[in-house]
């Protein structure tokens, strides 16, 4: 019996199971962390972080192997969409590989600076790292799933893991507030997406996005306008899907929860939700676009454009008024969402590759900005106000310089990656052509430069004469923080100075 089970497991892993092997590896490492952490003493807890990093490394290697298999399949059959299996519910294609790599990178960037943070908070570290890996698994399932059931499963795993992660704070009141806000945010998104899934099933009698797309294509070939997506049942289904995805990516005015969650959640988790979870929402929206919305793009272009305009205006105006750094970053993220959505408005190859490039560099420059905040919290005060940054260059010149680079990149100032990202989006919108939207985006980018510049200016500003003395004259960066911040600043600068390799990866994600 044991031999038959082993043979069955081998057969599964060499067949359809190989398609979800990156996710299974993360699950195994997460379970291993939960078991091993019980036997580690307080001064050995860093091994849990190393195991989490090991899980991301193994999963990344498996993604590379899948990339090789997919390339071989494409050479044999250029029309193949990718590696499809598990009853056509899971698809491994360039789109999935791109976003899965981003999720793993974001997870590693959060694990590295979390070691010192958890030591100060004296929170359970094994569960923390395991939940980060489980959340990453949920995100990967959301992207690899081309069946609505798999997508919903990934959404539940990600949402539950992130909800539990928001509770990792020594301040019980703050942890409870963050948990309530995230639970309400996730519930609204899940209900909207679930209702949209039910309506789609009622319309097409299948939960498979590929089959739904094939049905729509046949309808178009038979002369049905927009594949029949203009009747009220289909429009309501697509509207619910858009609302659910808009909540995940913080589109104004559906961004109500984002600033509160960012402010109340522990800083590493706020960074994780602002990077990895936001990317999962964008990946889901783009999956829906490629299978569903693309057939009615002429109708939905006004929705994408309206969402982009409102997000840019609302995010920038609100960010200008903020005095707390985490809330400023949260509202700035709303403006970034509006900029990225302009790629959908353009609807051309340049727009899609610009979106992928923007999403890729956004993870690193945002993780870097939050990494500086995590580092500042080592002195025990929890630096969240702009005034707390005053005199940072005196305490830690390296941190002040890094913060300047990340703020420049988020603001879109050359020669950083943020400038290149905005340039490619604006260029695509001009080519669409939508010159009025492109000019509007440029004007809003100038507003972003102002409030991100405020953050950098405070770091290089001398503290007031009557300000209380700092707890320590200098701040030391841990080795984990050094690695994470080095990776973040490298991408923030290298992708701006020499963007071609990053553009190739962006084009690869959409099969261009």
C-alpha positions in Angstrom: 0.0 0.0 0.0 2.9 2.4 0.9 4.5 1.6 -2.5 1.3 2.4 -4.3 0.9 5.7 -2.5 4.5 6.6 -3.3 4.0 5.7 -7.0 0.8 7.7 -7.1 2.5 10.7 -5.6 5.4 10.4 -8.1 2.8 10.2 -11.0 1.0 13.2 -9.7 4.2 15.3 -9.3 5.4 14.3 -12.8 2.0 15.2 -14.3 -0.5 17.8 -13.3 1.0 18.2 -9.9 4.1 19.8 -11.4 1.9 22.8 -12.4 1.3 23.7 -8.7 4.7 22.5 -7.4 5.8 26.1 -6.5 2.7 26.5 -4.3 3.1 23.1 -2.7 6.7 23.8 -1.8 5.7 27.0 -0.1 3.0 25.1 1.9 5.5 22.4 2.9 8.0 25.1 4.1 5.2 26.9 6.0 4.2 23.7 7.8 7.8 23.0 8.5 8.2 26.4 10.1 5.3 25.9 12.3 6.7 22.5 13.5 10.3 23.6 13.9 9.5 26.9 15.6 8.1 25.0 18.6 11.6 23.6 19.3 13.6 26.8 18.8 14.7 28.9 21.7 14.2 32.7 21.7 17.7 33.4 20.4 17.2 30.8 17.6 14.0 32.2 16.1 15.9 33.6 13.1 16.0 30.1 11.7 12.2 30.5 11.0 13.1 33.4 8.8 15.8 31.4 7.0 13.3 28.6 6.4 10.9 31.1 4.9 13.6 32.5 2.6 14.5 28.9 1.7 10.8 28.3 0.7 10.8 31.3 -1.6 14.2 30.2 -3.1 12.9 26.6 -3.8 9.7 28.0 -5.3 11.6 30.4 -7.5 13.8 27.6 -8.8 10.7 25.6 -9.7 9.3 28.6 -11.5 12.5 28.7 -13.6 12.1 25.0 -14.4 8.5 25.7 -15.5 9.7 28.5 -17.7 12.0 26.1 -19.4 9.2 23.5 -20.0 6.9 26.2 -21.3 9.6 27.5 -23.7 10.0 24.0 -25.1 6.3 23.6 -25.5 6.0 27.0 -27.3 8.8 25.9 -29.7 6.9 22.7 -30.5 3.5 24.4 -30.7 3.7 28.3 -31.0 -0.1 28.5 -30.6 -0.1 26.8 -27.1 -1.2 29.1 -24.3 1.1 27.4 -21.8 1.1 24.5 -19.4 -2.6 23.6 -18.8 -3.7 20.9 -16.4 -5.8 19.8 -13.4 -8.9 19.5 -15.6 -8.0 22.8 -17.4 -8.3 24.7 -14.1 -4.6 25.8 -13.8 -2.5 27.5 -16.4 1.2 28.1 -16.2 2.0 30.8 -18.8 4.4 33.8 -18.9 1.7 36.0 -17.2 1.7 33.6 -14.2 5.5 33.3 -14.1 5.9 37.0 -14.0 3.5 37.7 -11.2 4.6 34.6 -9.2 8.2 35.9 -9.3 6.9 39.3 -8.1 5.0 37.7 -5.2 8.1 35.7 -4.1 10.3 38.7 -4.4 7.9 40.8 -2.3 7.6 38.1 0.3 11.4 37.8 0.6 11.7 41.6 0.9 9.3 41.5 3.8 10.8 38.5 5.6 14.3 40.0 5.7 13.5 43.2 7.7 10.9 41.4 9.8 13.5 39.5 12.0 14.5 42.5 14.0 10.9 43.9 14.0 9.5 40.7 15.6 12.3 40.7 18.2 11.2 44.2 19.3 7.5 43.3 19.3 8.2 39.9 21.0 5.6 38.3 18.8 5.3 34.6 17.7 7.7 34.4 14.8 7.0 31.0 13.4 3.3 31.7 12.7 4.2 35.1 11.2 6.6 33.6 8.6 4.3 30.7 7.8 1.4 33.0 7.2 3.5 35.1 4.8 4.2 31.9 2.8 0.5 30.9 2.9 -0.5 34.4 1.7 1.9 34.0 -1.2 0.4 30.7 -2.1 -3.1 32.3 -2.2 -1.8 35.0 -4.5 -0.2 32.5 -6.8 -3.4 30.4 -7.0 -5.4 33.6 -7.9 -3.1 34.1 -10.9 -2.5 30.5 -12.1 -6.2 29.6 -11.8 -8.3 29.9 -14.9 -11.2 28.3 -13.2 -13.3 30.6 -10.9 -13.2 28.0 -8.1 -9.4 28.0 -8.0 -9.4 31.8 -8.1 -11.8 32.0 -5.2 -9.8 29.5 -3.3 -6.7 31.6 -3.7 -8.6 34.7 -2.7 -9.7 33.0 0.5 -6.2 31.8 1.4 -4.7 35.2 0.8 -7.4 37.1 2.6 -7.4 34.8 5.7 -3.6 34.9 5.9 -3.3 38.7 5.6 -6.1 39.1 8.2 -4.2 37.0 10.7 -0.9 38.9 9.8 -2.5 42.2 10.7 -2.9 40.9 14.3 0.9 40.7 14.9 1.3 43.7 17.1 2.0 44.2 20.8 -0.6 46.9 20.9 -3.9 44.9 21.2 -6.1 47.8 20.4 -4.2 48.7 17.3 -4.1 45.0 16.2 -7.9 44.7 16.7 -8.5 47.8 14.6 -6.3 46.6 11.8 -8.0 43.2 11.8 -11.5 44.8 11.7 -10.6 47.1 8.8 -8.9 44.4 6.8 -11.8 41.9 7.4 -14.3 44.4 6.2 -12.2 45.3 3.2 -11.6 41.6 2.2 -15.3 40.7 2.8 -16.5 43.4 0.5 -14.1 42.3 -2.3 -14.9 38.6 -1.8 -18.7 39.2 -1.9 -18.4 41.3 -5.1 -16.2 38.7 -6.8 -18.3 35.8 -5.6 -21.5 37.4 -6.8 -19.8 38.1 -10.2 -18.7 34.4 -10.4 -22.2 33.2 -9.7 -23.7 35.4 -12.5 -21.0 34.2 -14.9 -21.8 30.6 -14.2 -25.5 31.3 -14.7 -24.8 32.9 -18.0 -22.3 30.4 -19.4 -22.9 27.2 -17.4 -19.2 26.9 -16.7 -16.7 28.2 -14.2 -13.7 27.9 -16.6 -12.5 31.3 -17.9 -11.0 29.7 -20.9 -14.3 28.2 -22.0 -16.1 31.4 -21.3 -13.6 33.2 -23.5 -14.1 30.6 -26.3 -17.9 31.1 -26.1 -17.5 34.8 -26.4 -15.1 34.5 -29.4 -17.6 32.2 -31.2 -20.4 34.7 -30.6 -18.3 37.5 -32.1 -17.6 35.3 -35.1 -21.3 34.8 -35.5 -21.9 38.6 -35.5 -23.1 39.0 -31.9 -22.0 42.5 -30.8 -19.3 42.4 -28.0 -20.0 38.7 -27.6 -23.3 39.4 -25.9 -21.6 41.2 -23.0 -23.8 44.2 -23.3 -27.0 42.7 -21.9 -27.7 43.6 -18.3 -26.9 40.2 -16.8 -23.5 40.2 -18.4 -22.8 43.8 -17.6 -23.7 43.3 -14.0 -21.4 40.3 -13.8 -18.5 42.2 -15.3 -19.3 45.2 -13.1 -19.1 43.1 -9.9 -15.8 41.6 -11.0 -14.5 45.0 -11.7 -15.6 46.3 -8.3 -14.0 43.3 -6.5 -10.7 43.8 -8.3 -10.9 47.6 -7.8 -11.2 47.1 -4.0 -8.0 44.9 -4.1 -6.0 47.5 -6.0 -7.3 50.6 -4.1 -9.1 52.4 -6.9 -10.8 55.6 -5.7 -13.4 56.0 -4.4 -13.3 52.3 -3.3 -10.0 52.8 -1.4 -11.8 53.6 1.9 -10.1 50.9 3.8 -6.5 51.2 2.5 -5.2 54.2 4.6 -6.6 52.8 7.8 -5.2 49.3 7.2 -1.8 50.8 6.3 -1.7 52.9 9.4 -3.0 50.3 11.9 -1.3 47.2 10.6 2.3 46.4 11.6 4.6 48.2 9.2 6.0 45.0 7.5 2.5 43.8 6.9 1.4 47.2 5.7 4.3 46.9 3.2 3.2 43.3 2.2 -0.4 44.3 1.6 0.7 47.4 -0.3 3.0 45.4 -2.6 2.2 41.7 -3.0 -1.5 41.8 -2.2 -2.0 44.8 -4.5 -0.1 43.1 -7.3 -2.4 40.1 -6.9 -5.4 42.3 -7.4 -3.9 43.8 -10.6 -3.0 40.3 -11.8 -6.6 39.2 -11.3 -8.0 42.3 -13.1 -5.7 41.6 -16.0 -6.7 38.0 -16.2 -10.4 39.0 -16.3 -9.5 41.6 -19.0 -7.7 39.0 -21.2 -10.6 36.5 -20.9 -13.7 38.7 -20.6 -13.4 42.5 -20.8 -11.3 42.4 -24.0 -14.4 41.5 -25.9 -16.1 44.7 -24.8 -13.1 47.0 -24.5 -14.8 49.8 -26.4 -17.5 50.0 -23.8 -15.3 49.5 -20.7 -12.6 51.9 -21.8 -14.7 54.7 -20.2 -14.7 52.7 -16.9 -10.9 52.3 -16.9 -10.4 56.0 -17.8 -12.8 57.2 -15.1 -11.2 55.0 -12.5 -7.8 56.3 -13.5 -8.8 59.9 -13.4 -10.6 59.7 -10.0 -7.7 57.7 -8.5 -5.1 60.2 -9.6 -7.0 63.2 -8.4 -8.2 61.7 -5.1 -4.9 60.0 -4.2 -2.8 63.1 -5.0 -5.1 65.6 -3.2 -5.4 63.4 -0.1 -1.7 62.7 0.0 -0.9 66.4 -0.1 -2.7 66.8 3.2 -1.1 64.0 5.2 1.3 64.4 8.0 1.7 60.7 8.8 4.1 58.9 6.4 2.2 55.6 6.2 -1.0 57.3 5.3 0.8 59.4 2.8 2.2 56.3 1.2 -1.3 54.7 1.2 -2.8 57.7 -0.6 0.2 57.9 -3.0 -0.5 54.2 -3.8 -4.0 55.2 -4.9 -2.5 57.7 -7.3 -0.1 55.0 -8.6 -3.1 52.8 -9.2 -4.7 55.5 -11.4 -1.4 55.8 -13.4 -1.2 52.0 -14.0 -4.9 51.8 -15.1 -4.0 54.3 -17.9 -2.3 51.3 -19.6 -5.7 49.6 -19.9 -7.1 52.8 -21.4 -4.4 52.8 -24.0 -5.1 49.1 -24.8 -2.1 48.7 -27.0 1.1 46.6 -26.6 3.0 49.6 -25.3 0.3 50.1 -22.6 0.4 46.5 -21.5 4.2 46.3 -21.3 4.2 49.6 -19.5 1.8 48.3 -16.9 3.9 45.2 -16.4 7.1 47.3 -16.0 5.3 49.7 -13.6 4.0 46.9 -11.5 7.4 45.2 -11.3 9.4 48.3 -10.2 6.5 49.5 -7.9 7.0 46.4 -5.7 10.7 47.3 -5.1 10.4 51.0 -4.6 7.4 50.7 -2.3 9.0 47.9 -0.3 12.1 50.0 0.0 10.2 53.0 1.4 8.4 50.8 4.0 11.8 49.2 4.7 13.1 52.5 5.9 10.1 53.0 8.2 10.7 49.5 9.7 14.3 50.4 10.3 13.3 53.6 12.0 11.0 51.8 14.4 14.0 50.1 15.9 14.5 53.0 18.2 11.2 52.2 19.8 9.0 55.1 18.9 7.4 54.0 15.7 8.3 56.8 13.4 5.1 57.5 11.5 4.9 61.3 11.4 6.8 63.5 8.9 8.4 65.4 11.9 9.9 62.2 13.2 12.1 62.1 10.1 13.8 65.4 10.9 17.5 64.9 11.4 17.6 61.4 9.9 20.7 62.2 7.9 22.5 62.9 11.2 21.5 59.6 12.8 21.9 57.5 9.7 23.2 59.1 6.5 22.7 55.8 4.6 19.0 55.6 5.6 18.5 59.2 4.6 20.1 58.6 1.2 18.1 55.5 0.6 14.9 57.2 1.6 15.7 60.0 -0.9 16.2 57.4 -3.7 12.9 55.7 -3.0 11.0 58.9 -2.7 12.5 60.1 -6.0 11.4 56.8 -7.7 7.9 57.0 -6.3 7.7 60.6 -7.4 8.9 59.7 -10.9 12.0 61.8 -11.0 14.8 60.7 -13.4 16.9 58.7 -13.6 14.9 56.3 -11.3 12.7 53.4 -12.3 9.6 55.4 -11.3 10.3 58.0 -14.0 10.7 55.3 -16.7 7.5 53.6 -15.5 5.5 56.8 -15.9 7.2 57.6 -19.2 6.2 54.3 -20.8 2.6 54.7 -19.6 2.3 58.3 -20.9 3.9 57.3 -24.2 1.4 54.5 -24.6 -1.5 56.8 -23.8 -0.2 59.4 -26.4 0.0 56.6 -29.0 -3.5 55.4 -28.3 -4.2 58.3 -28.9 -5.6 60.0 -25.8 -3.4 63.1 -25.5 -5.7 64.8 -23.0 -5.3 61.9 -20.6 -1.6 61.9 -21.1 -1.3 65.6 -20.2 -3.6 65.0 -17.2 -1.3 62.2 -16.0 1.8 64.4 -16.3 0.2 67.2 -14.3 -0.7 64.8 -11.5 2.8 63.4 -11.6 4.0 66.8 -10.6 1.7 66.8 -7.6 3.2 63.5 -6.6 6.7 64.9 -6.8 5.7 67.5 -4.3 4.4 65.3 -1.5 7.1 62.6 -1.9 9.6 65.4 -1.9 8.3 66.6 1.4 9.1 63.2 2.9 12.7 63.3 1.6 13.1 67.0 2.7 12.2 66.1 6.3 14.9 63.4 6.4 17.5 66.0 5.4 16.1 68.8 7.7 17.7 69.7 11.0 15.6 68.9 14.0 14.1 71.8 16.0 16.2 73.2 18.8 13.6 72.3 21.4 13.1 68.8 20.0 13.6 65.9 22.6 16.9 64.1 22.1 16.9 60.8 20.3 17.2 57.6 22.2 20.3 56.7 20.3 22.7 59.0 18.4 22.9 56.5 15.5 20.8 53.7 14.2 22.2 50.4 13.0 20.9 48.6 10.0 20.6 44.8 10.5 22.0 42.4 7.9 18.5 41.3 6.8 17.5 45.0 6.3 20.8 45.6 4.4 20.0 42.8 1.9 16.4 43.9 1.4 17.2 47.6 1.0 20.1 46.9 -1.3 17.9 44.8 -3.6 15.2 47.5 -3.5 17.5 50.4 -4.3 19.3 48.4 -7.0 16.0 47.8 -8.9 14.8 51.4 -8.3 18.0 52.8 -9.9 19.0 50.1 -12.4 15.6 49.8 -14.0 15.7 53.5 -14.6 19.3 53.8 -15.8 19.1 50.6 -18.0 15.5 49.6 -18.4 15.8 47.3 -21.4 16.2 44.0 -19.5 13.2 44.9 -17.3 11.2 45.9 -20.3 11.9 42.5 -21.9 10.5 40.8 -18.8 7.5 43.1 -19.0 6.8 42.2 -22.6 7.4 38.5 -21.8 4.5 38.6 -19.3 2.0 39.4 -22.1 3.7 37.1 -24.6 5.0 40.0 -26.7 
